[in-house]
Amino acid sequence: MRYSFLSLLANAVSGQRLWTPAWRDAAPKPSYDAVIVGGGGHGLATAYYLAKEHGLHNIAVLEKGWIGSGNAGRNTTIIRSNYGLPGNIPFYEWSMTLWEGLERDLNYNTMVSQRGILNLYHSDPQRDAYARRGNAMRLHGVDAELLDREQVRAMLPFLNFDNARFPIQGGLLQRRAGTARHDGVVWGYARAASRLGVDIVQNCAVTGFLRDGERIVGVETSRGPIHAPKVGLAVAGHSSHVAHMAGLRLPIESHVLQAFVSEGIKPLIPNVITFGAGHFYISQSDKGGLVFGGDIDGYNSYAQRGNLPVVEDVCEGGMALMPRIGRLRLLRGWGGVMDMSMDGSPIIDRTPIPGLYLNAGWCYGGFKATPASGWCFAHAIARDEPHPAAAAFRLDRFATGHLIDEKGVGAQPNLH
Ligand SMILES: Cc1cc2nc3c(=O)[nH]c(=O)nc-3n(C[C@H](O)[C@H](O)[C@H](O)COP(=O)(O)OP(=O)(O)OC[C@H]3O[C@@H](n4cnc5c(N)ncnc54)[C@H](O)[C@@H]3O)c2cc1C
């Protein structure tokens, strides 16, 4: 069923009896042309673009739990393309372009809201760094505006301007950035992929790999073996664990990232704001809750929950930026497992093992990348060569030294 005004009307007058399931909950077949491991946003987007752009319809997405149960359903929904390095800018801008047409493409309301993101700066050197980033963005045709303190005050008068330990001096604004509804993105891609014939197989954990010599020719799963000449991994926080089953050691560590939502309040925060003197960012959901987060918990873990020191650190950041947040009650906090790469940038590539492809290392910034990640990973799988927009995200860059260290903090996963 195509969603439209007419389908709404038909259901309204028929007691909502005409709706059909959004996607087929498929049973696994013994073989496919390609298998994608991981039913998060990236895995589902990859399957969708494999079918739509490359004509591969006999494919399956294998998810060990339910689709969106990983980071895709746990993130703080921020989308943006305000990067400064040549390897990153074209990729994230391509993602932003895909976001801008996503709802029409998928025929699904993913609630893309281009409400803007403002990165605050609090010192002269930080202003200069943001100016450089903004200039790099504009040179690549990406929108960026450098605001001074009074422009920020006019936009966000509720921030702490007059009594702050780290006074706000201004901010870098990208107006086309914003938020999208995370689980809506998962469901939209699942529905669109399913309509193109993709099997979405839930409760199907990959437990090993089928091999013909060196080559990977399929996967062992909790629901039996499945043969496929091409296997793509898009398992986010479990990347090193799953790759290890194939004998591949990745330059990735898994860490927890937490996020929080407050009780609902009337509209206060019009866009996404990031604090420049600590790790804190905040936006307001359409239901009214303030959605915020900060740093990763600084230890390795596969648990989808974090610890109290980071809760305290995040709340301190919030209090420093907008003290009125202290009067709100916290509704919920949760965690997800991040695949932290050694330079803070992702990997979309073939692996040295024939038949095995890798999409990983998204750290805590992969939601915004979902459309372009799926697009470029599908390209790599279908054509056996990197997509030009993701050409820098090679696995061998850690051996050759061509790192993409956007933050400039070196090989420190807990700092990226
Ligand atoms: C709290 C938090 C806030 C975040 N905020 C943002 C943000 O604001 N903006 C942004 O851009 N990014 C953000 N991120 C990061 C972003 O969510 C991730 O980078 C991105 O979702 C990762 O890609 P994915 O959606 O495919 O991952 P996931 O949804 O984690 O998908 C991977 C899937 O693989 C499955 N899997 C694992 N092992 C196996 C196996 N053996 N067999 C089968 N399936 C398996 C998992 O169950 C999971 O469903 C945030 C993350 C968290 C946790």
Ligand as a Chemical Component Dictionary entry (heavy atoms), coordinates in Angstrom:
data_LIG
# 
_chem_comp.id                   LIG 
_chem_comp.type                 NON-POLYMER 
_chem_comp.pdbx_formal_charge   0 
_chem_comp.three_letter_code    LIG 
# 
loop_
_chem_comp_atom.comp_id 
_chem_comp_atom.atom_id 
_chem_comp_atom.alt_atom_id 
_chem_comp_atom.type_symbol 
_chem_comp_atom.charge 
_chem_comp_atom.model_Cartn_x 
_chem_comp_atom.model_Cartn_y 
_chem_comp_atom.model_Cartn_z 
_chem_comp_atom.pdbx_ordinal 
LIG C1  C1  C 0 22.731 7.643   22.862 1  
LIG C2  C2  C 0 23.145 7.801   21.436 2  
LIG C3  C3  C 0 23.021 9.039   20.808 3  
LIG C4  C4  C 0 23.409 9.204   19.478 4  
LIG N1  N1  N 0 23.163 10.394  18.866 5  
LIG C5  C5  C 0 23.439 10.543  17.544 6  
LIG C6  C6  C 0 23.058 11.738  16.882 7  
LIG O1  O1  O 0 22.406 12.626  17.460 8  
LIG N2  N2  N 0 23.399 11.880  15.570 9  
LIG C7  C7  C 0 24.098 10.912  14.910 10 
LIG O2  O2  O 0 24.429 11.117  13.746 11 
LIG N3  N3  N 0 24.413 9.738   15.513 12 
LIG C8  C8  C 0 24.090 9.528   16.801 13 
LIG N4  N4  N 0 24.373 8.328   17.426 14 
LIG C9  C9  C 0 25.097 7.284   16.664 15 
LIG C10 C10 C 0 24.208 6.476   15.743 16 
LIG O3  O3  O 0 23.035 6.076   16.414 17 
LIG C11 C11 C 0 24.977 5.251   15.227 18 
LIG O4  O4  O 0 26.244 5.641   14.729 19 
LIG C12 C12 C 0 24.232 4.539   14.095 20 
LIG O5  O5  O 0 22.886 4.321   14.469 21 
LIG C13 C13 C 0 24.925 3.203   13.784 22 
LIG O6  O6  O 0 24.400 2.557   12.657 23 
LIG P1  P1  P 0 23.121 1.572   12.690 24 
LIG O7  O7  O 0 21.910 2.432   12.762 25 
LIG O8  O8  O 0 23.154 0.661   11.559 26 
LIG O9  O9  O 0 23.402 0.777   14.048 27 
LIG P2  P2  P 0 22.485 -0.178  14.906 28 
LIG O10 O10 O 0 21.082 0.308   14.977 29 
LIG O11 O11 O 0 23.191 -0.416  16.196 30 
LIG O12 O12 O 0 22.466 -1.498  14.013 31 
LIG C14 C14 C 0 23.306 -2.593  14.159 32 
LIG C15 C15 C 0 22.428 -3.829  14.305 33 
LIG O13 O13 O 0 23.237 -4.985  14.196 34 
LIG C16 C16 C 0 22.621 -5.985  14.990 35 
LIG N5  N5  N 0 23.591 -7.049  15.238 36 
LIG C17 C17 C 0 24.702 -7.020  16.018 37 
LIG N6  N6  N 0 25.330 -8.201  16.011 38 
LIG C18 C18 C 0 24.589 -9.019  15.200 39 
LIG C19 C19 C 0 24.714 -10.374 14.807 40 
LIG N7  N7  N 0 25.724 -11.146 15.238 41 
LIG N8  N8  N 0 23.784 -10.881 13.963 42 
LIG C20 C20 C 0 22.747 -10.120 13.512 43 
LIG N9  N9  N 0 22.578 -8.832  13.879 44 
LIG C21 C21 C 0 23.495 -8.284  14.707 45 
LIG C22 C22 C 0 22.219 -5.219  16.243 46 
LIG O14 O14 O 0 21.222 -5.900  16.978 47 
LIG C23 C23 C 0 21.737 -3.894  15.658 48 
LIG O15 O15 O 0 20.329 -3.851  15.485 49 
LIG C24 C24 C 0 23.973 8.113   18.753 50 
LIG C25 C25 C 0 24.078 6.873   19.378 51 
LIG C26 C26 C 0 23.647 6.700   20.693 52 
LIG C27 C27 C 0 23.715 5.354   21.333 53 
# 
loop_
_chem_comp_bond.comp_id 
_chem_comp_bond.atom_id_1 
_chem_comp_bond.atom_id_2 
_chem_comp_bond.value_order 
_chem_comp_bond.pdbx_ordinal 
LIG C1  C2  SING 1  
LIG C2  C3  SING 2  
LIG C2  C26 DOUB 3  
LIG C3  C4  DOUB 4  
LIG C4  N1  SING 5  
LIG C4  C24 SING 6  
LIG N1  C5  DOUB 7  
LIG C5  C6  SING 8  
LIG C5  C8  SING 9  
LIG C6  O1  DOUB 10 
LIG C6  N2  SING 11 
LIG N2  C7  SING 12 
LIG C7  O2  DOUB 13 
LIG C7  N3  SING 14 
LIG N3  C8  DOUB 15 
LIG C8  N4  SING 16 
LIG N4  C9  SING 17 
LIG N4  C24 SING 18 
LIG C9  C10 SING 19 
LIG C10 O3  SING 20 
LIG C10 C11 SING 21 
LIG C11 O4  SING 22 
LIG C11 C12 SING 23 
LIG C12 O5  SING 24 
LIG C12 C13 SING 25 
LIG C13 O6  SING 26 
LIG O6  P1  SING 27 
LIG P1  O7  DOUB 28 
LIG P1  O8  SING 29 
LIG P1  O9  SING 30 
LIG O9  P2  SING 31 
LIG P2  O10 DOUB 32 
LIG P2  O11 SING 33 
LIG P2  O12 SING 34 
LIG O12 C14 SING 35 
LIG C14 C15 SING 36 
LIG C15 O13 SING 37 
LIG C15 C23 SING 38 
LIG O13 C16 SING 39 
LIG C16 N5  SING 40 
LIG C16 C22 SING 41 
LIG N5  C17 SING 42 
LIG N5  C21 SING 43 
LIG C17 N6  DOUB 44 
LIG N6  C18 SING 45 
LIG C18 C19 SING 46 
LIG C18 C21 DOUB 47 
LIG C19 N7  SING 48 
LIG C19 N8  DOUB 49 
LIG N8  C20 SING 50 
LIG C20 N9  DOUB 51 
LIG N9  C21 SING 52 
LIG C22 O14 SING 53 
LIG C22 C23 SING 54 
LIG C23 O15 SING 55 
LIG C24 C25 DOUB 56 
LIG C25 C26 SING 57 
LIG C26 C27 SING 58 
# 
